[in-house]
Amino acid sequence: MSNKIKIMKYDPNWIIALELERVNISALLGENVIAIEHIGSTSIPKQEAKPIVDIFIGVSPFNEIAFYKSVFNSKSYEYIQTGMIGRYLFSKYTNGSWTHNIHVIPFNDEFYTRNEFLFRDYLKEHPDIVREYGVIKKRAAQDHGEDLEEYTRTKTDFIQKIVDAARTKKGLPLVSVWED
């Protein structure tokens, strides 16, 4: 598997990949699933992105990690230790390629005011910013294509600016984009 970050043109098949995964996740977690949401760049029309579909799963109750490991690890998902509080991350590999990130998160009153949703929705409303973000992503991948952490860090100022604008528009307090 190559670790090189690749930014691809928008692919409408990412929506199909989400829908197929939605069915799988619903079957695995059943009635504990309250919401399954497509987030990240693959959820934004015309946004260039790494070809990895990011999905937030809002669950209730939010169980201990052992429960989710027992459910996901047997089905081509790998638990990723991130240190993020209140979230479990699983990556899925299909035919040797990293294809999905599954974020298991408690469903609560703040679920839809998370930075990831605000960023996604703001970009959907502002196509000019989508293009600008695409340029930033390509430059970050070119400069830091072997280092996912540095690639992400390179985009942070831009993401923070957009999230601040989205939170201000909704009358929400400003918070760090990486606060979790």
C-alpha positions in Angstrom: 0.0 0.0 0.0 1.3 3.4 -0.9 1.2 6.1 1.8 1.5 8.9 -0.8 -1.3 11.4 -0.4 -3.2 11.7 -3.7 -5.7 14.4 -4.4 -8.3 13.4 -7.0 -11.0 15.2 -9.0 -14.4 15.0 -7.5 -16.0 11.6 -8.2 -19.8 11.1 -7.9 -19.1 7.5 -7.1 -18.1 8.6 -3.6 -21.8 9.1 -2.9 -22.5 5.5 -4.0 -19.7 4.3 -1.7 -21.3 6.2 1.1 -24.7 4.6 0.5 -23.2 1.1 0.3 -21.4 1.7 3.6 -24.5 3.2 5.2 -26.3 -0.2 4.5 -23.3 -2.1 6.0 -23.1 0.1 9.1 -26.8 0.0 9.7 -26.7 -3.8 9.6 -23.8 -4.0 11.9 -25.0 -1.5 14.6 -28.8 -1.7 14.2 -30.9 0.5 16.3 -27.9 2.1 18.1 -27.4 4.2 14.9 -29.2 7.5 15.1 -27.4 9.2 12.2 -25.0 8.3 9.4 -23.5 11.4 7.8 -21.1 11.9 4.9 -18.4 14.4 5.9 -15.0 15.5 4.6 -14.1 16.6 1.1 -15.7 13.6 -0.7 -19.1 14.9 0.6 -18.7 18.3 -1.2 -19.7 18.5 -4.8 -16.8 19.4 -7.1 -14.3 19.3 -4.2 -11.0 17.6 -5.0 -10.1 15.1 -2.3 -8.2 12.1 -1.2 -10.4 9.2 -2.4 -11.3 8.2 1.2 -15.0 8.5 2.2 -15.3 10.0 5.8 -18.5 9.0 7.6 -19.8 10.1 11.0 -21.9 7.6 12.8 -24.0 9.1 15.6 -24.9 6.4 18.1 -26.9 6.1 21.3 -25.8 4.7 23.6 -22.1 5.4 23.0 -20.5 2.1 24.1 -17.0 1.3 25.2 -14.4 0.8 22.4 -14.4 -3.0 23.0 -18.0 -3.2 21.6 -17.1 -1.4 18.4 -13.9 -3.3 17.9 -15.8 -6.6 18.2 -18.3 -5.3 15.6 -16.0 -3.6 13.1 -12.7 -5.5 13.3 -14.2 -8.7 11.9 -15.5 -6.8 8.9 -12.5 -5.2 7.1 -12.3 -2.3 9.5 -9.2 -1.4 11.5 -9.3 0.6 14.7 -7.1 3.6 14.7 -5.9 5.0 18.0 -6.1 8.8 17.6 -6.2 10.1 21.2 -9.4 12.1 20.3 -11.8 12.1 23.2 -15.4 11.1 22.5 -14.7 9.5 19.2 -13.6 6.1 17.8 -12.0 5.9 14.4 -12.0 2.9 12.1 -10.4 2.7 8.7 -11.6 0.4 6.0 -9.5 -1.1 3.3 -10.9 -2.5 0.1 -8.7 -4.5 -2.2 -5.6 -3.1 -0.4 -6.7 0.5 -0.7 -7.8 2.8 2.2 -11.3 3.7 1.2 -13.3 4.8 4.3 -12.9 6.5 7.6 -15.7 5.6 10.1 -16.0 8.0 13.0 -18.2 6.6 15.8 -19.5 9.5 17.9 -22.2 9.9 20.5 -25.4 11.4 19.1 -26.4 14.4 21.2 -27.7 17.9 20.9 -24.3 19.1 19.7 -23.9 16.5 17.0 -24.8 18.7 14.0 -22.9 21.7 15.3 -19.5 19.9 15.2 -16.9 21.7 13.1 -16.8 18.9 10.5 -20.5 19.5 9.6 -20.2 23.3 9.7 -17.1 23.2 7.4 -18.9 20.8 5.0 -22.1 22.8 4.8 -20.3 26.1 4.4 -18.3 24.8 1.5 -21.4 23.4 -0.1 -22.9 27.0 0.0 -19.7 28.6 -1.3 -18.4 27.0 -4.6 -15.7 29.7 -4.9 -14.2 28.5 -1.6 -14.3 24.9 -2.8 -12.0 25.8 -5.6 -9.6 27.7 -3.3 -9.6 24.8 -0.9 -8.8 22.4 -3.8 -5.7 24.5 -4.6 -4.6 24.4 -0.9 -5.1 20.6 -0.7 -3.1 20.0 -3.9 -0.2 22.2 -2.7 -0.2 20.5 0.7 -0.2 17.0 -0.9 2.7 18.1 -3.2 4.7 19.5 -0.4 3.8 16.9 2.3 2.6 13.9 0.3 4.3 11.4 2.6 3.3 12.9 5.9 -0.4 12.9 6.7 0.0 14.9 9.9 2.0 17.7 8.1 -0.5 17.6 5.2 -3.3 18.2 7.6 -1.4 20.9 9.6 -0.8 22.8 6.3 -4.5 23.1 5.8 -5.4 24.1 9.4 -5.4 27.9 9.0 -7.7 27.8 6.1 -10.1 25.3 7.8 -10.1 27.4 10.9 -11.0 30.5 8.9 -14.0 28.7 7.3 -15.2 27.1 10.5 -15.0 30.5 12.3 -17.1 32.0 9.5 -19.6 29.2 9.7 -19.9 29.3 13.5 -20.2 33.1 13.5 -23.0 32.8 10.9 -24.9 30.4 13.1 -24.2 32.4 16.3 -22.0 29.6 17.8 -18.9 30.3 19.9 -15.6 30.0 18.1 -13.5 26.9 18.9 -10.4 25.3 17.6 -11.0 23.1 14.6 -9.0 20.3 16.3 -10.7 20.6 19.7 -12.4 17.3 20.5 
